[in-house]
Amino acid sequence: MKHIAKISLAFFLVIASLGANAQIQEGTNFIQGSANIEQSFGQKTPQNYSGSINWGKYISKNSARIWSFSVNYTDSNLPSTGLSKNKSLSFGLGKGQEFYKNIFGKFGLYGRILGSVNYTKSDIANITSNDPFLFTDKTNNQISLNLTGGAGLIYTLNDKWAFTGQLLNLNVASLGYSWENGSVSPNQGPVQTYTQRQFNYNFNPNISLSYGVGIRYMFK
């Protein structure tokens, strides 16, 4: 994964040196498709896979309003804790702002901040091997409001096409309501089922690596 990130960065740097500075006109619209792999600092394997379709409008040459539809898939297995399954699938609709800073030629940096509404379904199974033996299986559904961000590289090929390379993902805060159905199976005794509903709030800003590419088409 580190080699892919280095090659991607070198690719954008080389291409960026080939052209003159491209100016984006105010009022230009764009549509973009992106795919990303996210990895938290300190983790050896990717934890999060996502894709999005974005529509935006440049309100100046340095900023744009964006609307986004995203799909996010997470698959984490942690054998050391006895966790045998931890998968989630999320869909989101968001609106936000994107900002740009030209570096040289057609090459620049971008950053975005996005507020979104998300629905997430998670399936988790946990086996505890010590005494007493327990097997828990649960399905969690959540609707949440999220504040997130991202940053990366952008290369403007011409007045119609641009390419992006996401490097960082930022999670700022979330507020949600969840409902969970699960069961607990001990080695002795009957299976116990439960239903749990709760509001939850998370304000723990964190930054993760995010390797991604996007293709942007601009039009009036």
Steps between C-alpha positions, in 0.01 A plus 500: 500500500787738577648435155165579335480832686855596397441406136172697496670808644785478248249459217311817594823697542628401156173577323462830682832626368386465138245777477427861581275614780135419427240755614153382600222741416234591753171325426661187353325177602664160540417137563755263652533131577749391770622179664701490825674265740542636853750385761534632855845602623665205674297237312673264255198415287229716339184525706263694282400497133281773355372649179311819424330698227533876543333791329638848553504860386800734514402818681851639437825370351604390850182342639192299407178381658457124484225241544604141555351149500734248662522127571733373771600141588703395806634153576708463817609171653685506832588139599688612811173615655301198386311707246405281205287741299468878487355633176303813421344662194407869493319732258517877529375825350703812569558864417809710559778722374823424314804730494800511264856627510709503184860384552651520153389435144175307497577338833341602829359395834138472606320469832135447576258507792173310472186458709301186423212273600598132510334162549731222622434129553758299697525124560722394790576154640718444805635175644641496854710187554558538874262372767210549466491448123279760334399562140336833421346591167347841437375727223516875553317764294581868533389830349748779564602855423873522424758773451798379297781637284766397254810628322715402206643589161325635192622522142296709256561357154294759310169686529308170486697243697679480835641216711517480878706288737371487857766466772332576834157450653371690804219392733388790719174415675181295475155489659281195450218269604552124490291187553664163558374139503725228634536167676734355764568124497677362812649151514234413755150637516251644251576754226418852611375758250481874546406828329677825577429855385706807579616843396875543464740785447866491405737796502844350455667663197746268329694489173555186293691423182273475196633375168257593225456620144228706341406611149325836466310627195426876487226672302296818487 
